[in-house]
Amino acid sequence: MEQFDRKVTKIGNSYGITLPAELLKQVGLAQGDDVQAEVKDGKIVLRKKEHVTLPEGVDAEFMNILNDVIKEHDKAFKGLVNR
């Protein structure tokens, strides 16, 4: 696995990290793509955001609430997998 060392840079009221074009190409990211960031086991994980098209009649707000509930009870849901 190739390693890239970068510095955190102040951008307005936020902070950013530049990523080499070679790295973005390896993971299928390009300028303007949306990414999701999460903290997992003390590490920052970035991934390309998947765009989901909801079927007709499915409300986006309902899906957002459902997603929040799933995140909130993630441990319980995972515990039910093997039952």
C-alpha angles and dihedrals in degrees: 000000000000116000127215121196114210138170127231109244130198112242111181107301092341138061131238144187122213117225125207116249089236091059093048091050091053092057098037098251126140137179110292096024116134117240133193121220126199137167112237122175090343094308131107112240119195124192137169109266113245115226110220123197110211119222116253111279096025111117117226092215090055090052091050091052091046090050091052091051091049091050092047093051098033094126092052093048091050089050090057095054097089097040 
